[in-house]
């Protein structure tokens, strides 16, 4: 999964990650984790600085 996230740091998200992001948006609030989708985006942004 880390390789997929590192790839998405510099390229558009692939379908697997888009579906996972959609899942987080839909089910995050149900699990009382309302901002978990934003955490994923933040982690991808952090990878840009680590890889680059």
CNS distance restraints for C-alpha pairs under 8 A (distance, minus, plus):
assign (resid   1 and name CA) (resid   5 and name CA) 6.39 0.50 0.50
assign (resid   2 and name CA) (resid   6 and name CA) 6.09 0.50 0.50
assign (resid   3 and name CA) (resid   7 and name CA) 6.09 0.50 0.50
assign (resid   4 and name CA) (resid   8 and name CA) 6.29 0.50 0.50
assign (resid   4 and name CA) (resid  17 and name CA) 7.70 0.50 0.50
assign (resid   5 and name CA) (resid   9 and name CA) 6.37 0.50 0.50
assign (resid   5 and name CA) (resid  17 and name CA) 8.00 0.50 0.50
assign (resid   5 and name CA) (resid  44 and name CA) 6.10 0.50 0.50
assign (resid   5 and name CA) (resid  47 and name CA) 7.73 0.50 0.50
assign (resid   6 and name CA) (resid  10 and name CA) 7.60 0.50 0.50
assign (resid   6 and name CA) (resid  44 and name CA) 7.05 0.50 0.50
assign (resid   6 and name CA) (resid  47 and name CA) 6.15 0.50 0.50
assign (resid   6 and name CA) (resid  48 and name CA) 7.55 0.50 0.50
assign (resid   6 and name CA) (resid  51 and name CA) 7.55 0.50 0.50
assign (resid   7 and name CA) (resid  11 and name CA) 6.22 0.50 0.50
assign (resid   8 and name CA) (resid  12 and name CA) 5.69 0.50 0.50
assign (resid   8 and name CA) (resid  13 and name CA) 5.18 0.50 0.50
assign (resid   8 and name CA) (resid  14 and name CA) 7.43 0.50 0.50
assign (resid   8 and name CA) (resid  44 and name CA) 7.04 0.50 0.50
assign (resid   9 and name CA) (resid  44 and name CA) 5.47 0.50 0.50
assign (resid   9 and name CA) (resid  45 and name CA) 6.53 0.50 0.50
assign (resid   9 and name CA) (resid  47 and name CA) 6.19 0.50 0.50
assign (resid   9 and name CA) (resid  48 and name CA) 5.21 0.50 0.50
assign (resid  10 and name CA) (resid  48 and name CA) 6.99 0.50 0.50
assign (resid  13 and name CA) (resid  17 and name CA) 6.06 0.50 0.50
assign (resid  13 and name CA) (resid  18 and name CA) 6.22 0.50 0.50
assign (resid  14 and name CA) (resid  18 and name CA) 6.21 0.50 0.50
assign (resid  15 and name CA) (resid  19 and name CA) 6.04 0.50 0.50
assign (resid  16 and name CA) (resid  20 and name CA) 6.23 0.50 0.50
assign (resid  17 and name CA) (resid  21 and name CA) 6.00 0.50 0.50
assign (resid  18 and name CA) (resid  22 and name CA) 6.13 0.50 0.50
assign (resid  19 and name CA) (resid  23 and name CA) 6.10 0.50 0.50
assign (resid  20 and name CA) (resid  24 and name CA) 6.26 0.50 0.50
assign (resid  21 and name CA) (resid  25 and name CA) 6.28 0.50 0.50
assign (resid  21 and name CA) (resid  37 and name CA) 6.15 0.50 0.50
assign (resid  21 and name CA) (resid  40 and name CA) 7.64 0.50 0.50
assign (resid  22 and name CA) (resid  26 and name CA) 6.24 0.50 0.50
assign (resid  23 and name CA) (resid  27 and name CA) 5.89 0.50 0.50
assign (resid  23 and name CA) (resid  28 and name CA) 7.76 0.50 0.50
assign (resid  24 and name CA) (resid  28 and name CA) 5.05 0.50 0.50
assign (resid  24 and name CA) (resid  36 and name CA) 6.49 0.50 0.50
assign (resid  24 and name CA) (resid  37 and name CA) 5.30 0.50 0.50
assign (resid  25 and name CA) (resid  29 and name CA) 7.57 0.50 0.50
assign (resid  25 and name CA) (resid  34 and name CA) 7.89 0.50 0.50
assign (resid  25 and name CA) (resid  36 and name CA) 7.67 0.50 0.50
assign (resid  25 and name CA) (resid  37 and name CA) 5.65 0.50 0.50
assign (resid  26 and name CA) (resid  30 and name CA) 7.75 0.50 0.50
assign (resid  27 and name CA) (resid  31 and name CA) 6.48 0.50 0.50
assign (resid  28 and name CA) (resid  32 and name CA) 6.37 0.50 0.50
assign (resid  28 and name CA) (resid  33 and name CA) 4.79 0.50 0.50
assign (resid  28 and name CA) (resid  34 and name CA) 5.08 0.50 0.50
assign (resid  28 and name CA) (resid  35 and name CA) 7.09 0.50 0.50
assign (resid  28 and name CA) (resid  36 and name CA) 6.12 0.50 0.50
assign (resid  28 and name CA) (resid  37 and name CA) 7.31 0.50 0.50
assign (resid  29 and name CA) (resid  33 and name CA) 5.24 0.50 0.50
assign (resid  29 and name CA) (resid  34 and name CA) 4.30 0.50 0.50
assign (resid  29 and name CA) (resid  35 and name CA) 7.82 0.50 0.50
assign (resid  30 and name CA) (resid  34 and name CA) 7.88 0.50 0.50
assign (resid  35 and name CA) (resid  39 and name CA) 6.43 0.50 0.50
assign (resid  36 and name CA) (resid  40 and name CA) 6.55 0.50 0.50
assign (resid  37 and name CA) (resid  41 and name CA) 6.74 0.50 0.50
assign (resid  38 and name CA) (resid  42 and name CA) 6.15 0.50 0.50
assign (resid  39 and name CA) (resid  43 and name CA) 6.11 0.50 0.50
assign (resid  40 and name CA) (resid  44 and name CA) 6.37 0.50 0.50
assign (resid  41 and name CA) (resid  45 and name CA) 6.31 0.50 0.50
assign (resid  42 and name CA) (resid  46 and name CA) 6.23 0.50 0.50
assign (resid  43 and name CA) (resid  47 and name CA) 6.29 0.50 0.50
assign (resid  44 and name CA) (resid  48 and name CA) 6.59 0.50 0.50
assign (resid  45 and name CA) (resid  49 and name CA) 7.09 0.50 0.50
assign (resid  46 and name CA) (resid  50 and name CA) 6.47 0.50 0.50
assign (resid  47 and name CA) (resid  51 and name CA) 5.85 0.50 0.50
assign (resid  48 and name CA) (resid  52 and name CA) 5.67 0.50 0.50
